[in-house]
Amino acid sequence: MRWSLSNVPPKVGMSVRILYGILLTCSLAMLLFVSGFVLFHLGLSLLTTIFYMLAGEIMLLAFAMLALWGAVVFGRALWQDLRAYFRKDAVAVRRLWSVKSQQLYLEQQGFLESQQIHNRSRFKRLRLLDANNKKHLKTLYEGIHAELEAVKSQLPEERYQDLLQALHRHHKQADADAMLALRKQLP
């Protein structure tokens, strides 16, 4: 394959090189473990012990380097995130969003309060209307009852009792039209 700018390997970063170095150290430790195993089967116990001790130390070193590298990468990422978080433009954007969200909250709260005031006034009007209707129904009942008492002598007792029961029933049902229709039946 001919060389060109398109097939140049990408530039490898420093942290990737460090990771490759750590992996190479782990590979060396594993190679020493395998070599110690082979030497053990060949009967060279002194070399086996040296290889195993050396492999263990190298593996411990590799894990320590990996932990240190992880801590450094984490610290660097945290530092970059904190710098990005506290940049002037990021702070300004967060303040802007905070003001917008507070404004939206106040608008919603104002709308809900106006709805609550509207509902309270509507319920108050309905209660007043209901009380007014009950007052008028009671006045109408008392007026028709007085008229019925006035014409009691002109009606048979059974007819009077029927009209009186119908008047009570219509009053309990709050049916003003039926009460007025009953009034028209009086002589």
N, CA, C and O of each residue as an XYZ file, in Angstrom:
748
protein
N       0.849     -1.171      0.000
C       0.000      0.000      0.000
C       0.894      1.233      0.000
O       1.846      1.335      0.773
N       0.570      2.141     -0.862
C       1.369      3.366     -0.972
C       1.066      4.282      0.201
O      -0.028      4.252      0.766
N       2.038      5.086      0.554
C       1.875      6.021      1.655
C       1.184      7.273      1.153
O       1.537      7.810      0.104
N       0.197      7.735      1.908
C      -0.464      9.001      1.601
C      -0.932      9.608      2.916
O      -0.825      8.990      3.975
N      -1.448     10.816      2.830
C      -1.917     11.473      4.044
C      -3.178     10.817      4.611
O      -3.480     10.963      5.795
N      -3.897     10.107      3.774
C      -5.142      9.507      4.235
C      -4.907      8.261      5.070
O      -5.760      7.905      5.883
N      -3.748      7.570      4.891
C      -3.535      6.357      5.675
C      -2.485      6.542      6.768
O      -1.917      5.562      7.251
N      -2.225      7.780      7.159
C      -1.323      8.041      8.272
C      -2.057      7.656      9.557
O      -3.217      8.028      9.737
N      -1.401      6.919     10.447
C      -2.099      6.559     11.690
C      -2.427      7.809     12.501
O      -1.673      8.782     12.492
N      -3.532      7.775     13.184
C      -3.908      8.957     13.977
C      -2.923      9.172     15.114
O      -2.286      8.234     15.593
N      -2.813     10.397     15.527
C      -1.890     10.760     16.601
C      -2.403     10.164     17.914
O      -3.564     10.330     18.287
N      -1.513      9.479     18.587
C      -1.898      8.813     19.828
C      -1.605      9.763     20.986
O      -0.524     10.350     21.054
N      -2.566      9.913     21.893
C      -2.420     10.817     23.020
C      -1.521     10.237     24.105
O      -1.194      9.050     24.106
N      -1.140     11.104     25.017
C      -0.231     10.707     26.090
C      -0.878      9.693     27.027
O      -0.218      8.752     27.468
N      -2.157      9.871     27.336
C      -2.807      8.952     28.269
C      -2.949      7.561     27.662
O      -2.915      6.564     28.383
N      -3.107      7.485     26.331
C      -3.190      6.175     25.673
C      -1.826      5.496     25.743
O      -1.750      4.286     25.960
N      -0.749      6.256     25.562
C       0.598      5.683     25.657
C       0.858      5.155     27.069
O       1.465      4.098     27.242
N       0.395      5.896     28.069
C       0.574      5.442     29.453
C      -0.203      4.152     29.683
O       0.292      3.231     30.332
N      -1.408      4.089     29.154
C      -2.212      2.876     29.293
C      -1.533      1.704     28.605
O      -1.507      0.600     29.148
N      -0.982      1.926     27.418
C      -0.255      0.867     26.719
C       0.958      0.425     27.540
O       1.269     -0.766     27.588
N       1.634      1.356     28.174
C       2.774      1.007     29.029
C       2.350      0.152     30.205
O       3.045     -0.798     30.566
N       1.211      0.480     30.809
C       0.700     -0.309     31.937
C       0.336     -1.709     31.469
O       0.635     -2.695     32.143
N      -0.308     -1.794     30.315
C      -0.676     -3.108     29.772
C       0.576     -3.917     29.432
O       0.597     -5.133     29.622
N       1.617     -3.251     28.931
C       2.870     -3.936     28.630
C       3.512     -4.459     29.916
O       4.081     -5.550     29.925
N       3.424     -3.694     30.988
C       3.963     -4.143     32.272
C       3.191     -5.362     32.776
O       3.788     -6.305     33.296
N       1.872     -5.344     32.622
C       1.054     -6.506     33.013
C       1.430     -7.719     32.168
O       1.505     -8.837     32.678
N       1.665     -7.499     30.891
C       2.044     -8.599     30.003
C       3.390     -9.179     30.424
O       3.568    -10.397     30.399
N       4.335     -8.333     30.807
C       5.630     -8.798     31.275
C       5.469     -9.648     32.531
O       6.115    -10.687     32.666
N       4.604     -9.208     33.453
C       4.367     -9.982     34.673
C       3.759    -11.336     34.332
O       4.147    -12.349     34.914
N       2.825    -11.369     33.410
C       2.208    -12.641     33.014
C       3.248    -13.552     32.340
O       3.240    -14.765     32.549
N       4.134    -12.965     31.535
C       5.183    -13.739     30.888
C       6.128    -14.343     31.938
O       6.585    -15.477     31.796
N       6.407    -13.580     32.977
C       7.246    -14.111     34.051
C       6.543    -15.232     34.811
O       7.177    -16.209     35.210
N       5.213    -15.089     35.014
C       4.453    -16.165     35.658
C       4.517    -17.441     34.825
O       4.750    -18.523     35.363
N       4.312    -17.321     33.518
C       4.350    -18.492     32.637
C       5.771    -19.083     32.621
O       5.937    -20.303     32.650
N       6.781    -18.224     32.576
C       8.170    -18.709     32.598
C       8.460    -19.443     33.904
O       9.122    -20.480     33.898
N       7.971    -18.915     35.018
C       8.145    -19.586     36.312
C       7.468    -20.936     36.318
O       8.000    -21.896     36.876
N       6.295    -21.025     35.702
C       5.576    -22.293     35.626
C       6.383    -23.314     34.824
O       6.496    -24.476     35.214
N       6.937    -22.867     33.707
C       7.750    -23.764     32.865
C       9.001    -24.195     33.640
O       9.372    -25.368     33.615
N       9.647    -23.250     34.326
C      10.834    -23.582     35.098
C      10.512    -24.538     36.248
O      11.333    -25.383     36.605
N       9.320    -24.404     36.824
C       8.906    -25.316     37.887
C       8.813    -26.739     37.365
O       9.217    -27.683     38.044
N       8.274    -26.895     36.146
C       8.147    -28.232     35.565
C       9.504    -28.773     35.100
O       9.667    -29.983     34.948
N      10.448    -27.910     34.882
C      11.795    -28.364     34.519
C      12.613    -28.708     35.767
O      13.703    -29.272     35.668
N      12.082    -28.367     36.931
C      12.743    -28.719     38.183
C      13.683    -27.656     38.703
O      14.474    -27.941     39.602
N      13.636    -26.475     38.194
C      14.500    -25.382     38.653
C      13.725    -24.534     39.662
O      13.182    -23.488     39.306
N      13.674    -24.967     40.875
C      12.829    -24.326     41.878
C      13.363    -22.963     42.321
O      12.558    -22.090     42.645
N      14.638    -22.744     42.352
C      15.188    -21.458     42.763
C      14.829    -20.380     41.753
O      14.404    -19.289     42.130
N      14.998    -20.679     40.480
C      14.610    -19.722     39.438
C      13.102    -19.505     39.415
O      12.631    -18.398     39.155
N      12.351    -20.563     39.689
C      10.888    -20.454     39.729
C      10.473    -19.469     40.825
O       9.610    -18.618     40.609
N      11.092    -19.593     41.997
C      10.766    -18.700     43.104
C      11.126    -17.266     42.752
O      10.354    -16.352     43.039
N      12.247    -17.057     42.155
C      12.669    -15.701     41.779
C      11.718    -15.123     40.735
O      11.316    -13.964     40.838
N      11.354    -15.931     39.722
C      10.447    -15.452     38.668
C       9.062    -15.113     39.239
O       8.458    -14.102     38.880
N       8.571    -15.989     40.144
C       7.253    -15.735     40.740
C       7.268    -14.466     41.609
O       6.330    -13.670     41.559
N       8.321    -14.284     42.394
C       8.405    -13.078     43.226
C       8.514    -11.826     42.345
O       7.855    -10.816     42.593
N       9.349    -11.916     41.327
C       9.505    -10.786     40.422
C       8.204    -10.493     39.666
O       7.841     -9.330     39.487
N       7.509    -11.534     39.226
C       6.233    -11.357     38.516
C       5.186    -10.723     39.431
O       4.426     -9.855     39.003
N       5.151    -11.161     40.689
C       4.202    -10.587     41.652
C       4.472     -9.113     41.896
O       3.547     -8.303     41.956
N       5.749     -8.771     42.038
C       6.105     -7.369     42.249
C       5.769     -6.512     41.026
O       5.268     -5.395     41.156
N       6.044     -7.040     39.869
C       5.740     -6.290     38.626
C       4.228     -6.126     38.462
O       3.758     -5.064     38.053
N       3.462     -7.184     38.784
C       1.998     -7.093     38.684
C       1.465     -6.061     39.679
O       0.563     -5.291     39.351
N       2.016     -6.046     40.883
C       1.616     -5.057     41.880
C       1.953     -3.649     41.397
O       1.165     -2.717     41.560
N       3.145     -3.508     40.795
C       3.532     -2.225     40.229
C       2.573     -1.794     39.115
O       2.201     -0.623     39.029
N       2.176     -2.743     38.266
C       1.251     -2.429     37.169
C      -0.102     -1.976     37.716
O      -0.693     -1.019     37.215
N      -0.588     -2.669     38.748
C      -1.879     -2.264     39.327
C      -1.777     -0.899     40.008
O      -2.707     -0.095     39.947
N      -0.649     -0.647     40.651
C      -0.457      0.659     41.281
C      -0.402      1.760     40.224
O      -0.985      2.829     40.403
N       0.304      1.492     39.120
C       0.369      2.474     38.031
C      -1.018      2.691     37.413
O      -1.380      3.813     37.060
N      -1.788      1.606     37.287
C      -3.145      1.724     36.733
C      -4.028      2.563     37.653
O      -4.796      3.402     37.183
N      -3.922      2.341     38.953
C      -4.717      3.128     39.911
C      -4.298      4.589     39.883
O      -5.144      5.482     39.909
N      -3.000      4.831     39.829
C      -2.502      6.199     39.779
C      -2.929      6.889     38.490
O      -3.346      8.047     38.503
N      -2.821      6.170     37.384
C      -3.240      6.722     36.089
C      -4.737      7.047     36.104
O      -5.157      8.092     35.606
N      -5.549      6.129     36.686
C      -6.994      6.374     36.785
C      -7.296      7.602     37.630
O      -8.178      8.394     37.298
N      -6.548      7.755     38.738
C      -6.770      8.921     39.598
C      -6.394     10.204     38.869
O      -7.085     11.216     38.992
N      -5.303     10.168     38.111
C      -4.883     11.361     37.367
C      -5.899     11.703     36.279
O      -6.258     12.868     36.108
N      -6.365     10.689     35.542
C      -7.354     10.936     34.482
C      -8.649     11.467     35.089
O      -9.264     12.386     34.548
N      -9.054     10.890     36.206
C     -10.266     11.366     36.876
C     -10.089     12.804     37.357
O     -10.975     13.639     37.171
N      -8.954     13.087     37.970
C      -8.686     14.450     38.444
C      -8.668     15.452     37.298
O      -9.213     16.550     37.418
N      -8.033     15.070     36.173
C      -7.988     15.964     35.023
C      -9.395     16.222     34.465
O      -9.747     17.355     34.138
N     -10.190     15.152     34.363
C     -11.563     15.315     33.850
C     -12.390     16.178     34.805
O     -13.177     17.020     34.372
N     -12.203     15.958     36.099
C     -12.925     16.762     37.082
C     -12.510     18.224     36.986
O     -13.359     19.115     37.030
N     -11.221     18.474     36.856
C     -10.720     19.836     36.728
C     -11.286     20.511     35.479
O     -11.695     21.670     35.541
N     -11.317     19.808     34.353
C     -11.861     20.385     33.121
C     -13.360     20.659     33.258
O     -13.853     21.689     32.798
N     -14.072     19.739     33.890
C     -15.506     19.961     34.084
C     -15.772     21.142     35.012
O     -16.683     21.934     34.771
N     -14.979     21.258     36.065
C     -15.159     22.389     36.978
C     -14.826     23.707     36.286
O     -15.518     24.706     36.479
N     -13.766     23.707     35.482
C     -13.430     24.925     34.732
C     -14.554     25.288     33.769
O     -14.915     26.458     33.639
N     -15.112     24.270     33.088
C     -16.211     24.542     32.152
C     -17.450     25.018     32.906
O     -18.186     25.875     32.418
N     -17.679     24.462     34.095
C     -18.865     24.834     34.870
C     -18.785     26.277     35.353
O     -19.791     26.985     35.361
N     -17.599     26.713     35.753
C     -17.452     28.049     36.306
C     -16.982     29.087     35.294
O     -16.622     30.198     35.682
N     -16.977     28.752     34.007
C     -16.641     29.761     32.996
C     -17.699     30.853     33.014
O     -18.854     30.605     33.363
N     -17.300     32.061     32.636
C     -18.217     33.206     32.698
C     -19.436     33.000     31.819
O     -20.552     33.315     32.232
N     -19.249     32.479     30.621
C     -20.400     32.303     29.738
C     -21.341     31.221     30.260
O     -22.557     31.346     30.111
N     -20.800     30.153     30.874
C     -21.658     29.101     31.435
C     -22.442     29.635     32.636
O     -23.620     29.321     32.809
N     -21.773     30.446     33.463
C     -22.464     31.040     34.609
C     -23.575     31.970     34.127
O     -24.670     31.988     34.690
N     -23.284     32.741     33.081
C     -24.298     33.664     32.547
C     -25.493     32.889     31.985
O     -26.639     33.292     32.179
N     -25.229     31.783     31.291
C     -26.329     30.971     30.742
C     -27.158     30.383     31.872
O     -28.387     30.380     31.798
N     -26.500     29.879     32.926
C     -27.266     29.331     34.057
C     -28.092     30.407     34.749
O     -29.225     30.151     35.157
N     -27.539     31.604     34.883
C     -28.311     32.700     35.489
C     -29.516     33.040     34.622
O     -30.615     33.269     35.128
N     -29.299     33.071     33.317
C     -30.399     33.371     32.399
C     -31.506     32.331     32.524
O     -32.687     32.673     32.595
N     -31.114     31.053     32.551
C     -32.118     29.998     32.691
C     -32.802     30.070     34.048
O     -33.994     29.783     34.160
N     -32.060     30.451     35.071
C     -32.656     30.587     36.395
C     -33.698     31.697     36.407
O     -34.784     31.533     36.962
N     -33.361     32.824     35.792
C     -34.313     33.943     35.733
C     -35.539     33.544     34.913
O     -36.672     33.853     35.285
N     -35.303     32.854     33.793
C     -36.442     32.418     32.964
C     -37.333     31.438     33.708
O     -38.558     31.533     33.647
N     -36.714     30.491     34.412
C     -37.533     29.521     35.149
C     -38.287     30.190     36.293
O     -39.425     29.823     36.586
N     -37.657     31.173     36.942
C     -38.346     31.896     38.009
C     -39.501     32.720     37.440
O     -40.569     32.807     38.046
N     -39.279     33.320     36.280
C     -40.343     34.088     35.631
C     -41.498     33.170     35.240
O     -42.662     33.516     35.439
N     -41.179     32.008     34.687
C     -42.218     31.050     34.327
C     -42.980     30.588     35.568
O     -44.204     30.457     35.545
N     -42.241     30.343     36.650
C     -42.886     29.934     37.897
C     -43.842     31.014     38.391
O     -44.959     30.714     38.810
N     -43.400     32.278     38.341
C     -44.264     33.365     38.803
C     -45.491     33.512     37.915
O     -46.586     33.779     38.409
N     -45.313     33.339     36.602
C     -46.464     33.406     35.695
C     -47.455     32.295     36.010
O     -48.662     32.528     36.080
N     -46.932     31.079     36.201
C     -47.825     29.961     36.505
C     -48.512     30.163     37.850
O     -49.696     29.862     38.002
N     -47.770     30.669     38.816
C     -48.365     30.902     40.132
C     -49.445     31.989     40.041
O     -50.502     31.869     40.662
N     -49.178     33.052     39.264
C     -50.181     34.100     39.082
C     -51.434     33.560     38.411
O     -52.554     33.901     38.792
N     -51.230     32.706     37.400
C     -52.377     32.114     36.712
C     -53.179     31.242     37.673
O     -54.407     31.311     37.707
N     -52.473     30.417     38.459
C     -53.180     29.537     39.397
C     -53.906     30.337     40.478
O     -55.005     29.968     40.892
N     -53.297     31.424     40.932
C     -53.962     32.255     41.940
C     -55.204     32.920     41.355
O     -56.232     33.010     42.026
N     -55.116     33.391     40.102
C     -56.295     33.999     39.475
C     -57.401     32.958     39.286
O     -58.582     33.259     39.452
N     -57.002     31.723     38.934
C     -57.999     30.659     38.805
C     -58.633     30.366     40.156
O     -59.840     30.140     40.244
N     -57.828     30.368     41.200
C     -58.349     30.097     42.531
C     -59.312     31.204     42.967
O     -60.364     30.915     43.537
N     -58.970     32.447     42.709
C     -59.854     33.566     43.046
C     -61.153     33.457     42.246
O     -62.240     33.668     42.784
N     -61.032     33.130     40.969
C     -62.216     32.976     40.121
C     -63.111     31.856     40.661
O     -64.328     32.021     40.746
N     -62.510     30.718     41.025
C     -63.304     29.594     41.538
C     -63.954     29.941     42.878
O     -65.110     29.592     43.118
N     -63.206     30.633     43.754
C     -63.803     31.024     45.036
C     -64.989     31.945     44.830
O     -66.030     31.767     45.462
N     -64.844     32.930     43.952
C     -65.955     33.857     43.720
C     -67.139     33.137     43.077
O     -68.296     33.428     43.384
N     -66.837     32.188     42.176
C     -67.929     31.430     41.545
C     -68.668     30.600     42.592
O     -69.899     30.567     42.597
N     -67.924     29.923     43.485
C     -68.574     29.128     44.527
C     -69.361     30.020     45.493
O     -70.431     29.641     45.968
N     -68.815     31.212     45.778
C     -69.523     32.132     46.654
C     -70.831     32.588     45.991
O     -71.875     32.653     46.638
N     -70.756     32.902     44.689
C     -71.976     33.285     43.956
C     -72.991     32.147     43.958
O     -74.189     32.372     44.136
N     -72.501     30.915     43.757
C     -73.424     29.778     43.755
C     -74.064     29.584     45.125
O     -75.256     29.290     45.215
N     -73.279     29.746     46.199
C     -73.846     29.626     47.545
C     -74.879     30.717     47.813
O     -75.940     30.454     48.380
N     -74.557     31.949     47.400
C     -75.517     33.046     47.587
C     -76.780     32.806     46.770
O     -77.891     33.058     47.238
N     -76.599     32.315     45.540
C     -77.755     32.020     44.692
C     -78.594     30.914     45.311
O     -79.823     30.984     45.317
N     -77.921     29.888     45.832
C     -78.647     28.790     46.469
C     -79.406     29.279     47.700
O     -80.565     28.919     47.911
N     -78.737     30.109     48.515
C     -79.410     30.651     49.704
C     -80.577     31.540     49.305
O     -81.632     31.502     49.939
N     -80.397     32.336     48.263
C     -81.470     33.209     47.779
C     -82.641     32.371     47.265
O     -83.802     32.681     47.534
N     -82.321     31.299     46.517
C     -83.388     30.424     46.011
C     -84.154     29.773     47.156
O     -85.381     29.679     47.118
N     -83.417     29.320     48.183
C     -84.090     28.705     49.333
C     -84.984     29.716     50.044
O     -86.084     29.379     50.484
N     -84.510     30.951     50.152
C     -85.295     31.998     50.813
C     -86.578     32.269     50.030
O     -87.660     32.370     50.608
N     -86.443     32.385     48.712
C     -87.636     32.632     47.881
C     -88.582     31.438     47.894
O     -89.801     31.603     47.914
N     -88.006     30.218     47.884
C     -88.870     29.033     47.949
C     -89.618     28.987     49.282
O     -90.790     28.614     49.324
N     -88.951     29.359     50.353
C     -89.618     29.365     51.655
C     -90.721     30.417     51.681
O     -91.809     30.175     52.204
N     -90.430     31.595     51.110
C     -91.446     32.652     51.051
C     -92.633     32.198     50.203
O     -93.789     32.409     50.569
N     -92.329     31.570     49.062
C     -93.399     31.067     48.186
C     -94.196     29.990     48.898
O     -95.424     29.963     48.814
N     -93.496     29.092     49.609
C     -94.176     28.036     50.341
C     -95.094     28.616     51.405
O     -96.249     28.213     51.540
N     -94.560     29.567     52.154
C     -95.379     30.165     53.215
C     -96.585     30.898     52.633
O     -97.673     30.847     53.206
N     -96.401     31.584     51.491
C     -97.516     32.293     50.862
C     -98.588     31.329     50.377
O     -99.777     31.546     50.613
N     -98.166     30.256     49.694
C     -99.148     29.275     49.184
C     -99.798     28.542     50.353
O    -100.990     28.239     50.316
N     -99.006     28.256     51.400
C     -99.571     27.581     52.567
C    -100.623     28.472     53.234
O    -101.663     27.987     53.679
N    -100.344     29.781     53.300
C    -101.323     30.713     53.889
C    -102.584     30.757     53.031
O    -103.694     30.765     53.565
N    -102.426     30.786     51.700
C    -103.607     30.783     50.811
C    -104.389     29.486     50.969
O    -105.620     29.486     50.969
N    -103.656     28.375     51.103
C    -104.311     27.079     51.264
C    -105.082     27.041     52.585
O    -106.175     26.477     52.645
N    -104.526     27.631     53.637
C    -105.221     27.700     54.918
C    -106.470     28.584     54.806
O    -107.492     28.339     55.448
N    -106.348     29.633     53.957
C    -107.482     30.548     53.808
C    -108.653     29.872     53.102
O    -109.811     30.163     53.401
N    -108.357     28.972     52.166
C    -109.436     28.309     51.416
C    -109.724     26.920     51.961
O    -110.382     26.125     51.290
N    -109.258     26.615     53.134
C    -109.442     25.296     53.724
C    -110.916     24.983     53.926
O    -111.351     23.848     53.732
N    -111.662     25.972     54.307
C    -113.092     25.747     54.577
C    -113.865     25.489     53.290
O    -114.937     24.886     53.334
N    -113.349     25.929     52.148
C    -114.044     25.740     50.871
C    -113.724     24.387     50.236
O    -114.413     23.976     49.302
N    -112.705     23.690     50.717
C    -112.265     22.429     50.112
C    -112.670     21.260     50.990
O    -112.745     21.386     52.212
N    -112.931     20.118     50.358
C    -113.148     18.916     51.170
C    -111.834     18.532     51.877
O    -110.744     18.845     51.397
N    -111.960     17.859     53.009
C    -110.772     17.534     53.836
C    -109.753     16.706     53.071
O    -108.551     16.948     53.183
N    -110.212     15.740     52.301
C    -109.291     14.873     51.549
C    -108.539     15.670     50.489
O    -107.336     15.479     50.310
N    -109.225     16.548     49.796
C    -108.594     17.394     48.762
C    -107.584     18.339     49.422
O    -106.499     18.563     48.884
N    -107.937     18.886     50.576
C    -107.045     19.782     51.303
C    -105.757     19.042     51.697
O    -104.656     19.565     51.527
N    -105.913     17.813     52.229
C    -104.736     17.032     52.629
C    -103.856     16.688     51.421
O    -102.629     16.727     51.518
N    -104.470     16.358     50.299
C    -103.698     16.063     49.075
C    -102.908     17.294     48.627
O    -101.727     17.192     48.294
N    -103.565     18.452     48.620
C    -102.886     19.680     48.212
C    -101.755     20.035     49.189
O    -100.682     20.472     48.775
N    -102.011     19.839     50.499
C    -101.001     20.135     51.505
C     -99.790     19.197     51.355
O     -98.648     19.647     51.454
N    -100.030     17.900     51.119
C     -98.923     16.953     50.915
C     -98.147     17.277     49.635
O     -96.918     17.201     49.609
N     -98.873     17.636     48.581
C     -98.206     18.001     47.326
C     -97.350     19.252     47.525
O     -96.246     19.345     46.988
N     -97.863     20.214     48.300
C     -97.107     21.425     48.582
C     -95.828     21.098     49.356
O     -94.758     21.616     49.037
N     -95.938     20.238     50.374
C     -94.741     19.828     51.130
C     -93.728     19.099     50.232
O     -92.526     19.352     50.310
N     -94.221     18.206     49.393
C     -93.341     17.443     48.503
C     -92.623     18.376     47.523
O     -91.418     18.243     47.314
N     -93.353     19.314     46.924
C     -92.737     20.250     45.974
C     -91.736     21.174     46.687
O     -90.721     21.569     46.113
N     -92.044     21.507     47.945
C     -91.113     22.345     48.700
C     -89.821     21.583     49.000
O     -88.735     22.155     48.903
N     -89.921     20.291     49.366
C     -88.726     19.485     49.617
C     -87.900     19.303     48.346
O     -86.670     19.281     48.393
N     -88.583     19.175     47.215
C     -87.885     18.990     45.939
C     -87.398     20.318     45.362
O     -86.718     20.337     44.336
N     -87.740     21.419     46.009
C     -87.370     22.767     45.563
C     -87.851     23.008     44.143
O     -87.111     23.520     43.303
N     -89.100     22.636     43.883
C     -89.691     22.788     42.552
C     -90.676     23.956     42.595
O     -91.846     23.782     42.936
N     -90.192     25.140     42.248
C     -91.022     26.340     42.313
C     -92.132     26.303     41.271
O     -93.242     26.759     41.547
N     -91.861     25.769     40.080
C     -92.880     25.709     39.027
C     -94.061     24.841     39.461
O     -95.217     25.185     39.216
N     -93.759     23.715     40.108
C     -94.839     22.838     40.573
C     -95.633     23.518     41.687
O     -96.850     23.355     41.777
N     -94.939     24.282     42.536
C     -95.642     24.998     43.607
C     -96.573     26.061     43.016
O     -97.689     26.247     43.503
N     -96.119     26.759     41.968
C     -96.971     27.764     41.317
C     -98.147     27.106     40.600
O     -99.257     27.639     40.585
N     -97.884     25.919     39.994
C     -98.976     25.193     39.335
C    -100.003     24.741     40.371
O    -101.205     24.748     40.106
N     -99.522     24.348     41.555
C    -100.452     23.967     42.631
C    -101.262     25.152     43.102
O    -102.437     25.015     43.443
N    -100.640     26.313     43.121
C    -101.342     27.539     43.537
C    -102.500     27.869     42.586
O    -103.546     28.362     43.006
N    -102.285     27.582     41.280
C    -103.346     27.851     40.305
C    -104.533     26.918     40.503
O    -105.641     27.213     40.054
N    -104.301     25.778     41.181
C    -105.396     24.842     41.409
C    -106.309     25.277     42.563
O    -107.403     24.738     42.732
N    -105.853     26.252     43.352
C    -106.669     26.709     44.478
C    -107.850     27.528     43.977
O    -107.719     28.280     43.011
N    -109.027     27.384     44.640
C    -110.189     28.161     44.196
C    -110.108     29.639     44.565
O    -111.019     30.405     44.252
